[in-house]
Amino acid sequence: MTNSSTTNVLQKQNYLIPITKRPELCFMRGAGHYLFDQNDKGYLDWIQGWAVNTLGHSPEVMQQALIKQSAQLINPSPAFYNQPMLELAELLCENSRFDQVFFTNSGAEANEGAIKLARKWGQKNKGGAFKIITFQYSFHGRTLATMSATGKEAFAPLFEPKVSGFTKVPYNDLAATESAIDDQTVAIMLELIQGEAGVIPADAEFVAGLDALCKQHNLLLIVDEVQTGIGRTGSLFAYQQYQAEPHIMTLGKGLGGGVPIAAMVIDKAVSCFDYGDQGGTYNGNPLMCAVSAAVLHEVLAEGFMAQVNRVSEYFCQQLSELAKEFGLGATRGKGLLLAINTGNYSGPQIVELARDAGLLLNAPREDSLRFMPALTLTEKEVDEGIALLAAVLTTLKKSAL
Ligand SMILES: Cc1ncc(COP(=O)(O)O)c(C=O)c1O
């Protein structure tokens, strides 16, 4: 594309309601681990749609599923069953501890469903209990109820009055959680790794303790696996690495591998919606369900998760070498949801320089970088990305002298 048409593409940005600061780039195509901008410059992508593109950009299996399903049936309405919806629901239930699924279009909407289900369950089974304990610095979405559930400090003053009934306590603090429980409490909801907060894993004892508290007080345990689900942390679902029997799990992001689909997956013992309580025009549409099923079949294939874990280990080793060389801090996270403390360097500044150098990264905090590559990552891309990052850090180190 010529420079003048490049300018034209970006001029059209004025037609969008500004909701975030975007760099002066317009991505035109993607292939596997790479994105290409309006000038056809390639970038190694370790953001991947924000931990969404499970198999990378435009994988063949997703293309084929889209073509096949779009020729067959796009939307018969949510009032009818369709075959991909049934197949995907079965796949999710048969590969987890859960029994039933409600499909949505976004993670926030899945969490909204979980909040509604918990409240309904409280009405029916717990004398109208409705309060949900959530955690400081958590992130559950941008609908009004999920922003109210979210523990991100910047959300606190926004869009008041919020939806009431969320008690926020410090993460990984079992004693504080226990003291927050009262007669009106119906559920505890958490991310097993707080992603937006900077990739902070829940401690094993904390989660086991929450599970015990839920059993003791007859509360629902809700795990928000929108970011951690579908292989991201090295197991199909993150809860499988903990001693816990959650009643509700929400999924999004990686479930669609890049297309908008999310889900609330539940233990049938807590299934209590009456007809009309929950629904939505696009929920469970065959087009998205067919693509999601194609993604899930890949993730469930023999050897897929083993390779995720192998490459995760290699990635962590390379990050710790980098940390030694440049005085960075510890690596944290699991599977391919990783972060590193940037020591004296500014995370956002590294992100900007890395982008210029052809590497897309995210800094969830001033002092951290987050890595959320496609799960098909290999040692080759790790080496390439680490070399780019090392070059950026070398420049910063020199400029600080
Ligand atoms: C843990 C978690 N829950 C919920 C959401 C919201 O998902 P969506 O943006 O699809 O509404 C996110 C998005 O980042 C998330 O990380």
The ligand as a MOL file (V3000), in Angstrom:
LIG
                    3D

  0  0  0     0  0            999 V3000
M  V30 BEGIN CTAB
M  V30 COUNTS 16 16 0 0 0
M  V30 BEGIN ATOM
M  V30 1 C -10.8470 -12.4580 33.5120 0
M  V30 2 C -11.6990 -11.7070 32.5360 0
M  V30 3 N -13.0240 -11.7110 32.6790 0
M  V30 4 C -13.8270 -11.0650 31.8270 0
M  V30 5 C -13.3170 -10.3440 30.7710 0
M  V30 6 C -14.2300 -9.6100 29.8370 0
M  V30 7 O -14.3180 -10.2890 28.6360 0
M  V30 8 P -14.8750 -9.5180 27.3290 0
M  V30 9 O -13.8860 -8.4560 27.0230 0
M  V30 10 O -14.9520 -10.6020 26.3020 0
M  V30 11 O -16.2060 -8.9930 27.6960 0
M  V30 12 C -11.9190 -10.2950 30.5970 0
M  V30 13 C -11.3270 -9.5160 29.4790 0
M  V30 14 O -10.1800 -9.1400 29.4920 0
M  V30 15 C -11.0900 -10.9930 31.4940 0
M  V30 16 O -9.7620 -10.9810 31.3690 0
M  V30 END ATOM
M  V30 BEGIN BOND
M  V30 1 1 1 2
M  V30 2 1 2 3
M  V30 3 2 2 15
M  V30 4 2 3 4
M  V30 5 1 4 5
M  V30 6 1 5 6
M  V30 7 2 5 12
M  V30 8 1 6 7
M  V30 9 1 7 8
M  V30 10 2 8 9
M  V30 11 1 8 10
M  V30 12 1 8 11
M  V30 13 1 12 13
M  V30 14 1 12 15
M  V30 15 2 13 14
M  V30 16 1 15 16
M  V30 END BOND
M  V30 END CTAB
M  END
